């Protein structure tokens, strides 16, 4: 009598159960990592925009212009914040980890974990901020600016 060298059905079921348990542990951790990456990207973007606005202000002061850059001049045809950043940001509505806006409006939205967080540029004092007290997106705003 010859025996075949193969896995039994019980061994296969056991392997599938173990893989299922490992997957149920790993998937939530990977999802949290993606959100953390989006927040890190947003923080870097906000810091870059704020720094670029200040740099533009200093350049204007040197040339004798005391006004902040206007919301209409903050953006360019090539993308958002093109008036102050060397490489403008693409305007991509509805995508996590991306910015969207009506160019030149002074209002920008960064989306994290399907939560749109609006930022406003105030051309009177050069601030670029979001509302940390808002019930819907305030906590996410705090994560992006702190």
N, C-alpha and C positions, 0 to 999 in steps of 0.2 A: 504494500500500500504506500503510495506516494503522497507526501504532504506539500502543499504549496507554501512558499515563504511570502506571506502577505500580512497586512494588518487586519485584525478582526473588526467587525462593526462596532463593538464596544470600545475598542481603542480609538477609533475614528471619532466617535461621539464624544469621548473624553477630551480629545484634542480640540474639538470644536467648542466645547464648553469652556475650556481654559482660555482659548483665544477670545471668546466672547467676553469673558470677565476682564481680561487685559484691555480689550478695546473700550469697555465701559469705563475703565479708569482713565485711559489715555485721552479720549475725545474731549471731555470737559477741560482738561488741562491745556490742550491745544487751542481750544476756543478762547480761553482766558489769555493765552499768549498772543493771539491775534489782536484782541482788544488792547492789550498793553502796548503792542507795537503801533497801533493806530494813535493811541494817546501820546506815545513818545514822538511820533512823526508830527502830530499836531502841536505839541510843545515846541519842537524845533522850528516849525513854520512860524508860530506866533512870535517866538524870540527873534527870528530872522527879520520878520516884517517890522517889528517894533524897533529893532536896531537900525534897519534901513531907513525908517521914517526919521529917526534922530539924525542919522548921517546926512540925509537930504536936507534937513533943517540947518545943520551946521554949514553945509555947502552954500545954502541960500544966504545965511548970515554973513559969510565971508564976502559974498558978492553984493551985499547991501540990501538984500530982500529979507524982510523980517517976518513974512507970512509963512505958514505951514503949507505943504503941498495940498492942493485941493483934492476932494474925493474924485472929481472927474479926471484929474491928472495922475491919480494913483495907479490906474490901470492903463494898459496899452492894448493895441490890436493883437499883440502876440500873447497876451494872457493877463491874469490877475496880478496885481502888485508890480507890474512891469515898469511903472514909473519910478520905483525905488529899488527893486531887486535886479541883479544882473541877469538872472534867469527867471522869467515870469512863471507863475504857477498856472497849470491848465485849469480851465473852468469845466468841472465835471459834476454835474448835478446828480444827486441821488446815490452816489457811491461812497461806501465807507472809506475813511482815511483820505478823502479828497475834499477840495474846496469848490464852492460854487457861489455865484453872485450874478447880479445884473451889473455888468462892467460900468464903473464910474458912479455907482449908487452910494458907495461908502458902507454898504452892508454886505457881509460875507457869511457864508455858512460852512462850517466844518462838520462832517458827519462821522460819528464814532458809535459803533455798535447799534446802528440804525437810529441814533438819536441826533437830530440836526441841532448844532450849537451855533446860534448866530453871534457874530462879532460886528461891532460898529466902529468905523473910523470917524473921529470927530476932527474936522479940519480946522476948528477954532483953537484947539489946544494940542493937536497931534496925538491924541490917545487912540489906542486900538484895543478894545476890550469887549467882554461879554458880561451878561447879567448873572452874577453868582447867586442871586436870591430867587431866581425863577424856579418854580416847582418842577417843571418838566425837565429842564436841562441844566439847572444850577450846579448840581454836584459834578456833572461832566465838565462844566465850565471851570470849576475850581481845579479839577485835575489838569486841565489844559493850560491854565495860567499860573499855577503855583509850582 
